[in-house]
Amino acid sequence: MIKLFLISLFFIIPSAQAAGLPQQDAIPGGVVIVPIHVGVTTKPQVTFNKRKVMVVQEKGQWLAVVGVPLSAKIGTQKITIKSNGETSSALFEIADKQYPTQHITITDKRKVNPNKLDMDRIGPESAKIKKALRHWTEQAEIPFNFIWPIEGRVSGLYGRRRVFNGQPRRPHSGMDIAAPTGTEIMSPADGIVRDTGDYFFNGNTVFIDHGQGLVTMFCHLDSISVEAGQTIKQGEIFGTVGATGRVTGPHLHLGVSLNDVRVEPRLFFPEREAVEGEEKE
């Protein structure tokens, strides 16, 4: 069968039209919502960088909700759309964003330069983490009405280029919220506990699957009170804040993964009041 290839340039849907969807920010680490089809009853299949993309419907319009990696090149990006036996492409633009650098001192030097035994542990753990973040649960309704899992001072923003003990490492893939050890953590939305574990860098961690490649990740917990496969409701307590893994003190690392891309968590949460002494843009 000969497939039809069409290239179309779509404008990002305005925020006012995207009620109930995450906020948009067309930058590396952001989220872009691309209109793809009107009046088509069968849900199109969309991929970006060969990864499945969330597709939701609003007022008869199919929308692709795309997570943009921090490594994305500035300029034109493309999603691939398959619908009714035809293949087409939609383009969107990514603007530049310069993230600051954050210098952090870690007293446990093995958490910066792991030894061989540590690396033997880290390898299998990384595979398990990737599996949880890449899990795809097909469902029509996505619970975008997130609530904050805890209150507290933001101690580390998303995207910061991190330097541990003078050594550059990967950018920060989530945001850190400082809170006392034992602070209860709530699920931001309905979902399924996709996995839990105690990891070398992340400490005690919980992954919650909200559907269509949207997964929230909570690290450095003191305790975990849920199990993999368990259904969880918005506001339900699943653990407590701690200082496990690579940390300088008790806090919650909050991550959001969309189409297996770690994106800016704040795009999914309501605006919060600034707390004195917290990190700002």
C-alpha positions in Angstrom: 0.0 0.0 0.0 1.3 3.5 -0.9 1.0 5.8 2.1 0.3 9.5 1.7 2.9 11.8 3.2 1.8 15.3 4.0 3.8 18.0 5.7 1.8 20.7 7.5 2.8 23.5 9.7 0.5 23.9 12.8 0.4 26.7 15.2 0.5 25.7 18.9 -3.0 25.8 20.3 -3.5 29.0 22.5 -3.6 28.4 26.2 -7.2 29.8 26.4 -8.3 26.9 24.2 -6.4 24.3 26.2 -8.7 24.3 29.3 -7.9 21.2 31.4 -4.6 20.5 29.6 -1.1 21.2 30.9 0.4 24.7 30.3 2.4 25.1 27.2 6.0 26.2 26.9 7.6 25.6 23.5 11.2 25.3 24.7 13.5 22.4 25.5 12.0 20.7 28.6 8.5 22.1 27.8 5.2 20.8 26.6 3.6 21.6 23.2 0.0 20.9 22.2 -0.5 20.4 18.5 -3.9 20.2 16.8 -3.8 17.3 14.4 -7.3 16.4 13.1 -10.9 17.7 13.2 -13.9 15.5 12.8 -12.0 12.2 12.7 -13.7 9.6 14.9 -10.8 7.2 15.2 -8.0 8.4 17.4 -4.8 9.1 15.3 -1.5 7.6 16.4 1.3 10.1 16.9 5.0 9.7 17.5 7.8 12.1 18.2 11.4 11.0 18.0 10.0 7.5 17.5 8.2 7.5 20.8 4.4 7.3 21.2 2.7 10.7 22.0 -0.4 11.3 24.1 -3.5 12.2 22.0 -6.6 13.6 23.6 -9.8 15.0 22.2 -11.4 18.3 23.0 -14.5 19.7 21.3 -14.1 17.4 18.3 -10.4 18.3 17.9 -7.7 15.7 18.3 -4.7 17.2 20.1 -1.1 15.8 20.4 0.4 16.6 23.8 4.1 16.5 23.3 6.9 16.4 25.8 10.0 18.2 24.5 13.4 16.9 25.8 16.0 19.2 27.2 18.3 18.1 24.4 15.9 19.2 21.7 17.4 21.4 19.0 16.1 25.0 18.6 13.8 25.5 15.6 11.4 23.2 13.8 10.4 19.9 15.2 8.2 17.2 13.7 5.6 14.7 14.8 4.4 11.8 12.7 0.7 11.1 12.5 -1.0 7.9 11.3 -4.7 8.0 10.7 -7.1 6.0 8.5 -4.2 4.3 6.7 -2.4 7.5 5.9 0.7 9.0 7.3 1.3 12.8 7.6 3.5 15.1 9.6 2.9 18.2 11.7 5.6 20.8 12.5 6.1 23.0 15.5 8.7 25.5 16.6 11.0 25.3 19.7 12.4 28.5 21.1 15.7 28.8 23.0 15.9 28.6 26.8 19.1 29.1 28.8 19.0 27.2 32.2 21.3 28.4 35.0 24.0 26.3 36.6 23.7 25.0 40.1 26.8 24.0 42.2 26.1 21.4 44.9 28.5 19.9 47.5 27.8 16.2 48.2 29.6 14.9 51.3 29.2 11.2 50.3 31.7 11.2 47.5 30.5 7.8 46.2 27.3 9.5 45.2 29.4 11.6 42.7 32.0 9.0 41.7 30.5 5.5 42.3 32.9 2.6 42.8 32.6 -0.7 40.8 30.2 -2.3 43.2 28.0 0.8 43.1 28.1 0.7 39.3 27.0 -3.0 39.4 24.0 -1.9 41.3 23.3 1.3 39.3 23.0 -0.6 35.9 20.0 -2.8 36.7 18.4 0.0 38.6 18.6 2.3 35.6 16.9 -0.3 33.5 14.1 -0.7 36.0 13.6 3.1 36.2 13.5 3.4 32.4 10.9 0.6 32.2 8.6 2.4 34.7 9.0 5.8 32.9 8.4 4.3 29.4 5.2 2.4 30.4 2.2 3.1 28.2 -1.3 2.7 29.5 -3.9 3.4 26.8 -6.9 5.4 28.2 -9.1 8.1 26.8 -9.4 10.4 29.9 -6.2 11.8 31.4 -6.4 13.4 34.9 -4.7 16.7 34.2 -6.1 18.4 37.3 -2.9 17.9 39.3 -2.6 19.0 42.9 0.8 19.6 44.7 2.0 16.5 46.6 3.4 18.6 49.5 3.8 22.1 50.6 7.3 23.5 51.0 10.1 25.6 49.7 11.4 25.0 46.2 15.1 24.2 46.7 15.9 23.1 43.2 14.2 24.0 39.9 13.9 21.9 36.7 16.6 22.2 34.0 19.5 23.4 36.1 22.8 22.4 34.8 24.2 20.6 37.9 27.8 20.6 39.1 28.4 18.1 42.0 31.7 18.7 43.9 33.0 20.6 40.9 32.1 17.9 38.4 29.4 18.7 35.7 26.5 16.2 35.6 23.2 15.9 33.8 20.7 18.7 34.1 18.1 18.4 36.9 15.2 16.4 35.5 12.6 17.5 38.1 12.1 20.0 40.9 13.0 19.7 44.5 10.7 20.8 47.4 12.3 21.0 50.8 10.2 19.6 53.7 10.9 17.9 57.0 11.5 14.2 57.1 8.1 12.4 57.6 6.0 14.9 55.7 3.2 13.0 54.0 3.2 13.0 50.2 -0.1 13.0 48.3 -0.7 11.6 44.8 -1.2 14.6 42.4 -3.9 12.7 40.4 -5.6 9.4 39.9 -3.3 6.6 38.6 -1.6 3.3 39.0 1.5 2.8 41.1 3.7 1.5 38.2 6.7 0.6 40.4 8.6 1.4 43.6 12.2 0.9 44.7 15.3 1.9 46.6 17.8 3.3 44.2 21.5 4.4 44.5 20.9 8.0 43.4 17.2 8.4 43.8 16.7 6.7 47.1 13.2 5.4 47.9 11.1 6.1 44.8 7.5 5.8 43.6 6.3 6.0 40.0 2.6 6.8 39.3 1.2 6.1 35.9 -1.6 8.5 34.8 -2.0 7.1 31.3 -0.7 7.6 27.8 2.9 8.0 28.8 2.3 10.5 31.6 4.2 9.3 34.7 5.0 11.2 37.9 8.2 10.3 39.8 8.8 10.9 43.5 12.4 10.4 44.9 14.3 10.4 48.2 11.4 9.2 50.3 11.8 8.1 53.9 9.0 5.6 53.7 6.7 4.1 51.0 3.2 2.8 51.8 2.1 1.5 48.3 3.0 -1.4 46.0 3.4 -1.8 42.3 0.1 -2.3 40.5 -2.0 -0.6 43.1 -4.6 1.9 42.0 -4.2 5.3 43.7 -6.6 8.3 43.9 -5.8 11.9 43.9 -4.8 13.1 47.4 -4.1 9.6 48.7 -1.0 9.4 50.8 1.7 7.0 49.4 4.8 7.9 51.4 6.8 10.4 53.4 9.6 12.9 52.6 13.1 11.7 53.5 16.8 12.1 52.7 17.6 8.8 50.9 19.9 8.6 47.9 22.0 11.5 46.7 20.8 14.4 48.8 22.0 17.3 50.9 19.0 17.2 53.2 15.4 16.0 53.4 13.3 17.0 50.3 11.0 15.6 47.6 12.3 15.3 44.1 9.2 15.7 41.9 9.5 14.6 38.3 7.0 14.5 35.4 7.6 12.2 32.4 5.7 12.6 29.1 6.4 10.4 26.1 9.4 9.2 28.1 10.8 12.8 28.3 11.4 14.5 31.7 9.6 17.8 31.3 9.1 20.9 33.5 6.8 19.7 36.4 5.3 23.2 37.0 3.5 23.0 33.6 1.1 20.4 35.1 0.4 22.0 38.5 -1.6 25.1 39.6 0.4 28.3 40.2 1.6 28.3 43.8 2.6 31.1 46.1 6.3 31.7 46.5 7.8 30.8 49.8 10.5 33.0 51.4 14.0 31.8 50.6 13.1 29.5 47.8 14.9 29.2 44.4 13.4 31.3 41.6 13.9 31.7 37.9 
